[in-house]
Amino acid sequence: MTISLERRGVSCVAELLEKDAPRTCEAVWRALPLGGDAYHAKYARNEVYTMVETFAEQEVGQENPTVTPIPGDVVYFAFPGGMLDRAFKEEKGIAALPGVIDLAIFYGRNNLLLNGDVGWVPGNVYATIVEGLGPMAEACNDVWRSGAVGERLVYRRLDET
């Protein structure tokens, strides 16, 4: 699949890890294309993500989980409605949703998925970036330095680009 920061005109290619995260891969693949406003993480360090409505008929659960993603990891997080605080949900425009899916890419080292409100937040590593990580990392860092306003993070099947 391709993952793009649309406003910055940068894309990378990620390979699904179907043997390690089959349920997550299937759910994401069936739902593609997916995307929305891009955000840079405050605490996880080198993460850019988007939040979308829940799309799987049944939540996939944990598989191939991590709390220490490495550069190139593509990670799926499921957050039930009560997990995220009101202010965060209002800021992201997702307050009315019963839960959300966070689709994230990690572009640098030393990431730690620890949330001050709830503790460890493991995510499912379901893909790895195999092409274009360098330019995507530069663009993600620019999201951190210059801001995410107006940027969209979009996931598509490779044949949809």
C-alpha positions as CSV (number, residue, x, y, z in Angstrom):
1,M,0.0,0.0,0.0
2,T,1.0,3.6,-0.3
3,I,1.0,6.1,2.5
4,S,1.0,9.8,1.6
5,L,1.2,13.2,3.1
6,E,-0.9,14.8,0.5
7,R,-0.1,18.6,0.9
8,R,3.6,17.9,1.1
9,G,3.4,15.6,-2.0
10,V,5.4,12.7,-0.4
11,S,4.5,9.0,-0.5
12,C,6.1,5.8,0.7
13,V,5.3,2.2,0.0
14,A,4.5,-0.2,2.9
15,E,4.4,-4.0,2.8
16,L,1.7,-5.7,4.8
17,L,2.9,-8.2,7.5
18,E,0.2,-10.7,6.8
19,K,1.9,-13.5,8.7
20,D,2.5,-11.5,11.8
21,A,-0.8,-9.5,11.9
22,P,-3.3,-11.3,9.6
23,R,-6.5,-9.9,11.2
24,T,-5.2,-6.3,11.2
25,C,-4.0,-6.6,7.6
26,E,-7.3,-7.9,6.4
27,A,-9.3,-5.3,8.2
28,V,-7.2,-2.4,6.9
29,W,-6.9,-3.8,3.4
30,R,-10.7,-4.2,3.1
31,A,-11.3,-0.6,4.3
32,L,-8.7,1.1,2.0
33,P,-8.5,3.9,1.1
34,L,-8.4,5.5,4.6
35,G,-7.2,8.9,5.6
36,G,-7.8,12.1,7.4
37,D,-6.2,15.1,9.1
38,A,-2.5,14.4,9.9
39,Y,-1.2,14.9,13.4
40,H,2.3,14.6,14.9
41,A,2.4,12.8,18.2
42,K,3.2,14.8,21.3
43,Y,4.7,12.1,23.5
44,A,5.5,9.0,21.3
45,R,8.3,11.0,19.6
46,N,8.6,10.3,15.9
47,E,5.0,9.4,14.9
48,V,2.6,10.9,12.4
49,Y,-1.0,9.6,12.5
50,T,-4.5,10.1,11.5
51,M,-7.7,9.0,13.2
52,V,-10.6,7.4,11.4
53,E,-13.9,5.9,12.3
54,T,-13.9,2.3,13.4
55,F,-14.1,0.2,10.2
56,A,-13.8,-3.5,11.1
57,E,-17.0,-5.4,11.8
58,Q,-15.3,-7.0,14.8
59,E,-12.3,-5.4,16.6
60,V,-9.2,-7.2,15.6
61,G,-7.6,-7.3,19.0
62,Q,-3.9,-7.3,19.7
63,E,-1.5,-9.0,17.3
64,N,2.1,-8.3,16.7
65,P,2.0,-5.6,19.4
66,T,4.7,-3.2,20.4
67,V,5.2,-0.2,22.7
68,T,8.6,0.5,21.1
69,P,8.0,1.0,17.4
70,I,11.0,1.4,15.1
71,P,11.5,3.5,12.0
72,G,9.3,2.3,9.2
73,D,6.7,0.6,11.5
74,V,3.1,1.1,10.4
75,V,0.9,0.7,13.5
76,Y,-2.9,0.3,14.2
77,F,-4.4,1.4,17.5
78,A,-8.1,0.9,18.5
79,F,-9.4,3.4,21.0
80,P,-12.8,2.8,22.5
81,G,-14.7,6.0,23.3
82,G,-13.9,6.1,27.0
83,M,-10.1,5.8,26.4
84,L,-9.5,9.2,25.0
85,D,-10.2,12.3,27.1
86,R,-12.9,14.8,26.1
87,A,-10.6,17.7,25.2
88,F,-8.5,15.5,22.9
89,K,-11.6,14.2,21.1
90,E,-13.0,17.7,20.7
91,E,-9.7,18.9,19.3
92,K,-9.6,16.1,16.8
93,G,-13.3,16.4,15.8
94,I,-14.1,12.9,16.9
95,A,-16.1,13.6,20.1
96,A,-19.3,12.1,18.7
97,L,-17.7,8.8,17.7
98,P,-18.0,5.7,20.0
99,G,-14.4,4.8,19.3
100,V,-11.7,5.5,16.7
101,I,-8.8,3.8,14.9
102,D,-5.5,5.6,15.0
103,L,-3.3,4.7,11.9
104,A,0.3,5.7,12.5
105,I,3.7,5.7,10.9
106,F,6.9,5.9,12.8
107,Y,9.8,7.6,11.1
108,G,12.6,7.8,13.6
109,R,14.2,6.0,16.5
110,N,13.6,6.0,20.3
111,N,9.8,5.9,20.3
112,L,7.9,4.9,23.4
113,L,4.1,4.3,23.5
114,L,3.4,5.6,27.1
115,N,0.4,7.8,27.8
116,G,0.4,9.8,31.0
117,D,-3.3,9.2,31.5
118,V,-3.5,5.4,30.9
119,G,0.0,4.0,30.9
120,W,1.4,1.7,28.1
121,V,-0.5,1.8,24.8
122,P,0.5,-1.2,22.6
123,G,-0.3,-1.0,18.9
124,N,-0.4,-3.6,16.2
125,V,2.5,-3.5,13.8
126,Y,0.8,-4.6,10.6
127,A,3.1,-3.2,7.9
128,T,6.6,-1.9,7.3
129,I,7.7,0.9,5.0
130,V,9.9,-0.7,2.3
131,E,10.3,2.2,-0.1
132,G,10.6,6.0,0.5
133,L,11.2,6.1,4.2
134,G,13.9,8.8,3.9
135,P,11.7,11.4,2.1
136,M,8.7,10.5,4.3
137,A,10.8,11.0,7.4
138,E,11.9,14.4,6.2
139,A,8.2,15.3,5.5
140,C,7.1,14.0,8.9
141,N,9.8,16.0,10.6
142,D,8.5,19.0,8.7
143,V,5.0,18.3,10.1
144,W,6.6,18.5,13.6
145,R,8.5,21.7,12.8
146,S,6.1,23.6,10.5
147,G,2.8,22.2,11.6
148,A,0.1,19.8,10.5
149,V,-2.6,22.2,9.6
150,G,-4.1,21.4,6.2
151,E,-2.1,18.2,5.9
152,R,-3.8,14.8,5.3
153,L,-2.3,11.3,5.9
154,V,-3.8,8.9,3.4
155,Y,-3.5,5.1,3.0
156,R,-4.3,3.5,-0.3
157,R,-3.8,0.3,-2.2
158,L,-0.8,0.5,-4.4
159,D,-2.9,0.2,-7.5
160,E,-5.1,3.1,-6.4
161,T,-2.4,5.7,-6.6
